[in-house]
Amino acid sequence: VSPAGRRPGSPDTRAAIIAAAAAEFAAAGYNAASIRHIARRAGVDPSLVYHYFTDKPGLFIACLPLPADPRAVQDEARSGPPSGARVVERFLAQWEQDPSEPGQSFITMTQAVSSAPDVARALREFLTERVWSRGPRDGTSSASRATALVSSQLLGVAWARYVMRIEPLASASRAEVAAWVGPTIDGYMAAARQDR
Amino acid sequence: VSPAGRRPGSPDTRAAIIAAAAAEFAAAGYNAASIRHIARRAGVDPSLVYHYFTDKPGLFIACLPLPADPRAVQDEARSGPPSGARVVERFLAQWEQDPSEPGQSFITMTQAVSSAPDVARALREFLTERVWSRGPRDGTSSASRATALVSSQLLGVAWARYVMRIEPLASASRAEVAAWVGPTIDGYMAAARQDR
């Protein structure tokens, strides 16, 4: 079944699977979504889906609106004068890419993560591998702690803004939220630097 | 159908409905849980469930392990020398009441809140009415902002600790987490006091 003539190894194939998966996850929810259906939507063999993404959690993570290079967010935090405010603003922008439904992708992520422990695990592994482990210093306990605390505050702001819709966080501009929360991020990162 | 002989108006009736609802929500999940089943489990007429709790979101909120007087947490934050660390420690303790499954009640709450917008709304209303609106000063924008920011950091810590299980937040003691996050809570509350 390869109606679009897609071949293994083509970047188009990977993109087509991601598009099909995003549609399936949106329509069926994480738990009911099936790799077989996704493969059919993408016009590929199910084995190709496993080839590219290993399993359903891996495929789900690939569908999240994470930045193309997630390390860029962290680099910004560590280069030059650190700016927690910029980290906050970029973090929010990444969930507000679709102006018609800002934050909807975050809500979808929280649904999947809180109801499927394997998604939480896959997301944690993805972040550990691609975002949080950077270079030799990062194995230290103070760096891990700073990463965990920064993550907790960013996740919490997104939860309050998109899911709980707590004012004024729900309606404020990204720049306002960044000005309020940035100093917290700066504080967590400064504590990690002091311990080195 | 009143096998246990429960009568309207009895505190036992309310407690029996909450126990039945907690069992039903745990077994069926929020969306599939039905008021009719819950009433049958509790041995009462469904109309009594509506009488006490208005609707399914209201009943769900009543099942959350929120403190008997949720304002106590906030009072602690505002009386004497403010202690963000104590606020954090009490917030975590409230989700860790069941030592066999610490944090499970938070995970259940996040599932319901992220998949049912009416639960998010009901929880927000509950918090606004019972926790966040305290006395004349609290209508000010700086007080609302402090409340929202404190909430965001507490929610985020619980998310990182229970749902995402990010180390060291997942395995640290409550006192350690309180020491790390307390200064953030103190900072948000101090900013609100300065603006008054």
Interface residues (C-beta under 8 A of the other chain):
Chain A: I107 T110 Q111 V113 S114 S115 A120 L123 R124 S141 S144 R145 T147 A148 L149 S151 S152 Q153 L154 L155 G156 V157 W159 A160 R161 V163 M164 R165 I166 E167 P168 L169 W180 V181 P183 T184 G187 Y188
Chain B: I107 T110 Q111 V113 S114 S115 A120 L123 R124 S141 S144 R145 T147 A148 L149 S151 S152 Q153 L154 L155 G156 V157 W159 A160 R161 V163 M164 R165 I166 E167 P168 L169 W180 V181 P183 T184 G187
